[in-house]
Amino acid sequence: MDLDLIQDALESSLSLLNDEFESIELDELKKEYLLTIQKIETALTSLKENG
């Protein structure tokens, strides 16, 4: 498994979600974005610690 590729994809996804987060007006969608952002951050932390 190419961990560098996975890390790059996660970082790119996180960046895109963070850029869009403030422009979201629907509370329910904003909550889903926030949960997804947190999951990606957790995955990146785990990858860096265990990768």
Biopython code that builds the backbone (N, CA, C, O; Angstrom):
import numpy as np
from Bio.PDB.StructureBuilder import StructureBuilder

atoms = [
    (1, "MET", "N", (0.845, -1.172, 0.000)),
    (1, "MET", "CA", (0.000, 0.000, 0.000)),
    (1, "MET", "C", (0.895, 1.242, 0.000)),
    (1, "MET", "O", (1.865, 1.304, 0.756)),
    (2, "ASP", "N", (0.582, 2.218, -0.831)),
    (2, "ASP", "CA", (1.373, 3.438, -0.937)),
    (2, "ASP", "C", (0.847, 4.481, 0.057)),
    (2, "ASP", "O", (-0.112, 5.198, -0.231)),
    (3, "LEU", "N", (1.483, 4.554, 1.223)),
    (3, "LEU", "CA", (1.015, 5.447, 2.279)),
    (3, "LEU", "C", (1.154, 6.911, 1.905)),
    (3, "LEU", "O", (0.341, 7.734, 2.325)),
    (4, "ASP", "N", (2.177, 7.254, 1.115)),
    (4, "ASP", "CA", (2.340, 8.643, 0.683)),
    (4, "ASP", "C", (1.167, 9.079, -0.189)),
    (4, "ASP", "O", (0.679, 10.203, -0.068)),
    (5, "LEU", "N", (0.723, 8.197, -1.055)),
    (5, "LEU", "CA", (-0.413, 8.492, -1.926)),
    (5, "LEU", "C", (-1.687, 8.666, -1.101)),
    (5, "LEU", "O", (-2.478, 9.574, -1.355)),
    (6, "ILE", "N", (-1.878, 7.804, -0.126)),
    (6, "ILE", "CA", (-3.054, 7.891, 0.746)),
    (6, "ILE", "C", (-3.021, 9.180, 1.552)),
    (6, "ILE", "O", (-4.038, 9.864, 1.675)),
    (7, "GLN", "N", (-1.864, 9.514, 2.101)),
    (7, "GLN", "CA", (-1.734, 10.740, 2.882)),
    (7, "GLN", "C", (-2.015, 11.962, 2.010)),
    (7, "GLN", "O", (-2.709, 12.884, 2.441)),
    (8, "ASP", "N", (-1.489, 11.976, 0.804)),
    (8, "ASP", "CA", (-1.722, 13.095, -0.112)),
    (8, "ASP", "C", (-3.209, 13.239, -0.432)),
    (8, "ASP", "O", (-3.735, 14.351, -0.459)),
    (9, "ALA", "N", (-3.874, 12.130, -0.671)),
    (9, "ALA", "CA", (-5.309, 12.164, -0.974)),
    (9, "ALA", "C", (-6.113, 12.685, 0.219)),
    (9, "ALA", "O", (-7.034, 13.485, 0.053)),
    (10, "LEU", "N", (-5.760, 12.230, 1.410)),
    (10, "LEU", "CA", (-6.457, 12.698, 2.611)),
    (10, "LEU", "C", (-6.227, 14.187, 2.839)),
    (10, "LEU", "O", (-7.162, 14.914, 3.176)),
    (11, "GLU", "N", (-4.997, 14.643, 2.660)),
    (11, "GLU", "CA", (-4.689, 16.061, 2.848)),
    (11, "GLU", "C", (-5.410, 16.924, 1.817)),
    (11, "GLU", "O", (-5.888, 18.010, 2.146)),
    (12, "SER", "N", (-5.491, 16.459, 0.588)),
    (12, "SER", "CA", (-6.211, 17.194, -0.458)),
    (12, "SER", "C", (-7.701, 17.267, -0.144)),
    (12, "SER", "O", (-8.327, 18.317, -0.294)),
    (13, "SER", "N", (-8.255, 16.155, 0.289)),
    (13, "SER", "CA", (-9.675, 16.114, 0.653)),
    (13, "SER", "C", (-9.961, 17.044, 1.820)),
    (13, "SER", "O", (-10.952, 17.773, 1.816)),
    (14, "LEU", "N", (-9.099, 17.015, 2.804)),
    (14, "LEU", "CA", (-9.263, 17.868, 3.974)),
    (14, "LEU", "C", (-9.221, 19.338, 3.582)),
    (14, "LEU", "O", (-10.022, 20.136, 4.067)),
    (15, "SER", "N", (-8.303, 19.690, 2.721)),
    (15, "SER", "CA", (-8.184, 21.068, 2.260)),
    (15, "SER", "C", (-9.454, 21.522, 1.539)),
    (15, "SER", "O", (-9.956, 22.618, 1.788)),
    (16, "LEU", "N", (-9.961, 20.689, 0.659)),
    (16, "LEU", "CA", (-11.186, 21.034, -0.069)),
    (16, "LEU", "C", (-12.378, 21.201, 0.872)),
    (16, "LEU", "O", (-13.152, 22.149, 0.742)),
    (17, "LEU", "N", (-12.517, 20.282, 1.812)),
    (17, "LEU", "CA", (-13.634, 20.367, 2.758)),
    (17, "LEU", "C", (-13.525, 21.607, 3.634)),
    (17, "LEU", "O", (-14.526, 22.278, 3.884)),
    (18, "ASN", "N", (-12.324, 21.916, 4.101)),
    (18, "ASN", "CA", (-12.129, 23.107, 4.926)),
    (18, "ASN", "C", (-12.441, 24.378, 4.145)),
    (18, "ASN", "O", (-13.023, 25.314, 4.693)),
    (19, "ASP", "N", (-12.059, 24.418, 2.874)),
    (19, "ASP", "CA", (-12.339, 25.589, 2.038)),
    (19, "ASP", "C", (-13.836, 25.806, 1.854)),
    (19, "ASP", "O", (-14.292, 26.949, 1.806)),
    (20, "GLU", "N", (-14.596, 24.740, 1.754)),
    (20, "GLU", "CA", (-16.033, 24.830, 1.518)),
    (20, "GLU", "C", (-16.844, 25.002, 2.801)),
    (20, "GLU", "O", (-17.976, 25.485, 2.760)),
    (21, "PHE", "N", (-16.278, 24.614, 3.927)),
    (21, "PHE", "CA", (-17.020, 24.533, 5.183)),
    (21, "PHE", "C", (-17.725, 25.843, 5.551)),
    (21, "PHE", "O", (-18.904, 25.826, 5.903)),
    (22, "GLU", "N", (-17.028, 26.961, 5.475)),
    (22, "GLU", "CA", (-17.598, 28.241, 5.907)),
    (22, "GLU", "C", (-18.737, 28.719, 5.014)),
    (22, "GLU", "O", (-19.581, 29.498, 5.456)),
    (23, "SER", "N", (-18.772, 28.269, 3.778)),
    (23, "SER", "CA", (-19.816, 28.735, 2.864)),
    (23, "SER", "C", (-21.109, 27.917, 2.964)),
    (23, "SER", "O", (-22.107, 28.255, 2.327)),
    (24, "ILE", "N", (-21.093, 26.862, 3.748)),
    (24, "ILE", "CA", (-22.280, 26.008, 3.890)),
    (24, "ILE", "C", (-23.287, 26.686, 4.810)),
    (24, "ILE", "O", (-22.944, 27.136, 5.903)),
    (25, "GLU", "N", (-24.522, 26.752, 4.356)),
    (25, "GLU", "CA", (-25.564, 27.417, 5.134)),
    (25, "GLU", "C", (-26.487, 26.446, 5.860)),
    (25, "GLU", "O", (-27.064, 26.800, 6.888)),
    (26, "LEU", "N", (-26.635, 25.236, 5.347)),
    (26, "LEU", "CA", (-27.517, 24.258, 5.983)),
    (26, "LEU", "C", (-26.812, 23.613, 7.176)),
    (26, "LEU", "O", (-25.733, 23.037, 7.035)),
    (27, "ASP", "N", (-27.425, 23.715, 8.338)),
    (27, "ASP", "CA", (-26.807, 23.199, 9.559)),
    (27, "ASP", "C", (-26.520, 21.703, 9.490)),
    (27, "ASP", "O", (-25.465, 21.248, 9.932)),
    (28, "GLU", "N", (-27.453, 20.944, 8.938)),
    (28, "GLU", "CA", (-27.270, 19.490, 8.877)),
    (28, "GLU", "C", (-26.086, 19.127, 7.983)),
    (28, "GLU", "O", (-25.297, 18.244, 8.318)),
    (29, "LEU", "N", (-25.967, 19.803, 6.859)),
    (29, "LEU", "CA", (-24.843, 19.558, 5.955)),
    (29, "LEU", "C", (-23.528, 19.998, 6.598)),
    (29, "LEU", "O", (-22.497, 19.345, 6.432)),
    (30, "LYS", "N", (-23.573, 21.108, 7.330)),
    (30, "LYS", "CA", (-22.378, 21.602, 8.016)),
    (30, "LYS", "C", (-21.902, 20.580, 9.054)),
    (30, "LYS", "O", (-20.700, 20.372, 9.220)),
    (31, "LYS", "N", (-22.849, 19.947, 9.749)),
    (31, "LYS", "CA", (-22.504, 18.914, 10.728)),
    (31, "LYS", "C", (-21.834, 17.725, 10.043)),
    (31, "LYS", "O", (-20.856, 17.178, 10.553)),
    (32, "GLU", "N", (-22.365, 17.328, 8.887)),
    (32, "GLU", "CA", (-21.780, 16.206, 8.144)),
    (32, "GLU", "C", (-20.363, 16.539, 7.677)),
    (32, "GLU", "O", (-19.466, 15.700, 7.756)),
    (33, "TYR", "N", (-20.169, 17.751, 7.195)),
    (33, "TYR", "CA", (-18.829, 18.184, 6.783)),
    (33, "TYR", "C", (-17.878, 18.130, 7.973)),
    (33, "TYR", "O", (-16.759, 17.630, 7.859)),
    (34, "LEU", "N", (-18.329, 18.649, 9.121)),
    (34, "LEU", "CA", (-17.478, 18.678, 10.306)),
    (34, "LEU", "C", (-17.092, 17.272, 10.746)),
    (34, "LEU", "O", (-15.937, 17.029, 11.097)),
    (35, "LEU", "N", (-18.039, 16.351, 10.733)),
    (35, "LEU", "CA", (-17.736, 14.966, 11.097)),
    (35, "LEU", "C", (-16.730, 14.350, 10.129)),
    (35, "LEU", "O", (-15.817, 13.636, 10.543)),
    (36, "THR", "N", (-16.900, 14.628, 8.852)),
    (36, "THR", "CA", (-15.983, 14.099, 7.846)),
    (36, "THR", "C", (-14.594, 14.702, 8.010)),
    (36, "THR", "O", (-13.594, 13.995, 7.891)),
    (37, "ILE", "N", (-14.524, 15.993, 8.282)),
    (37, "ILE", "CA", (-13.238, 16.657, 8.524)),
    (37, "ILE", "C", (-12.538, 16.016, 9.718)),
    (37, "ILE", "O", (-11.337, 15.749, 9.668)),
    (38, "GLN", "N", (-13.284, 15.769, 10.786)),
    (38, "GLN", "CA", (-12.703, 15.146, 11.976)),
    (38, "GLN", "C", (-12.198, 13.741, 11.683)),
    (38, "GLN", "O", (-11.139, 13.350, 12.175)),
    (39, "LYS", "N", (-12.937, 12.984, 10.894)),
    (39, "LYS", "CA", (-12.508, 11.627, 10.536)),
    (39, "LYS", "C", (-11.221, 11.658, 9.717)),
    (39, "LYS", "O", (-10.320, 10.849, 9.937)),
    (40, "ILE", "N", (-11.139, 12.585, 8.780)),
    (40, "ILE", "CA", (-9.930, 12.693, 7.957)),
    (40, "ILE", "C", (-8.744, 13.114, 8.816)),
    (40, "ILE", "O", (-7.647, 12.578, 8.659)),
    (41, "GLU", "N", (-8.949, 14.069, 9.723)),
    (41, "GLU", "CA", (-7.869, 14.496, 10.615)),
    (41, "GLU", "C", (-7.393, 13.333, 11.484)),
    (41, "GLU", "O", (-6.191, 13.168, 11.696)),
    (42, "THR", "N", (-8.323, 12.534, 11.984)),
    (42, "THR", "CA", (-7.969, 11.363, 12.791)),
    (42, "THR", "C", (-7.179, 10.357, 11.963)),
    (42, "THR", "O", (-6.190, 9.797, 12.435)),
    (43, "ALA", "N", (-7.617, 10.131, 10.733)),
    (43, "ALA", "CA", (-6.916, 9.197, 9.848)),
    (43, "ALA", "C", (-5.503, 9.686, 9.548)),
    (43, "ALA", "O", (-4.562, 8.891, 9.540)),
    (44, "LEU", "N", (-5.345, 10.982, 9.302)),
    (44, "LEU", "CA", (-4.015, 11.532, 9.029)),
    (44, "LEU", "C", (-3.101, 11.400, 10.247)),
    (44, "LEU", "O", (-1.928, 11.051, 10.115)),
    (45, "THR", "N", (-3.639, 11.677, 11.417)),
    (45, "THR", "CA", (-2.857, 11.540, 12.646)),
    (45, "THR", "C", (-2.411, 10.099, 12.827)),
    (45, "THR", "O", (-1.249, 9.836, 13.137)),
    (46, "SER", "N", (-3.325, 9.176, 12.635)),
    (46, "SER", "CA", (-3.009, 7.756, 12.760)),
    (46, "SER", "C", (-1.961, 7.334, 11.738)),
    (46, "SER", "O", (-1.036, 6.589, 12.063)),
    (47, "LEU", "N", (-2.103, 7.803, 10.519)),
    (47, "LEU", "CA", (-1.146, 7.476, 9.461)),
    (47, "LEU", "C", (0.257, 7.971, 9.813)),
    (47, "LEU", "O", (1.248, 7.267, 9.617)),
    (48, "LYS", "N", (0.318, 9.195, 10.337)),
    (48, "LYS", "CA", (1.617, 9.780, 10.681)),
    (48, "LYS", "C", (2.256, 9.063, 11.864)),
    (48, "LYS", "O", (3.475, 8.900, 11.911)),
    (49, "GLU", "N", (1.432, 8.633, 12.823)),
    (49, "GLU", "CA", (1.957, 7.950, 14.005)),
    (49, "GLU", "C", (2.347, 6.504, 13.714)),
    (49, "GLU", "O", (3.322, 5.997, 14.267)),
    (50, "ASN", "N", (1.586, 5.844, 12.848)),
    (50, "ASN", "CA", (1.789, 4.418, 12.617)),
    (50, "ASN", "C", (2.345, 4.076, 11.238)),
    (50, "ASN", "O", (2.694, 2.928, 10.965)),
    (51, "GLY", "N", (2.423, 5.089, 10.369)),
    (51, "GLY", "CA", (2.833, 4.843, 8.989)),
    (51, "GLY", "C", (4.288, 4.653, 8.860)),
    (51, "GLY", "O", (4.787, 4.435, 7.756)),
]
sb = StructureBuilder()
sb.init_structure("model")
sb.init_model(0)
sb.init_chain("A")
sb.init_seg("    ")
for serial, (resi, resn, name, xyz) in enumerate(atoms, 1):
    if name == "N":
        sb.init_residue(resn, " ", resi, " ")
    sb.init_atom(name, np.array(xyz, "f"), 0.0, 1.0, " ", f" {name:<3s}", serial, name[0])
structure = sb.get_structure()
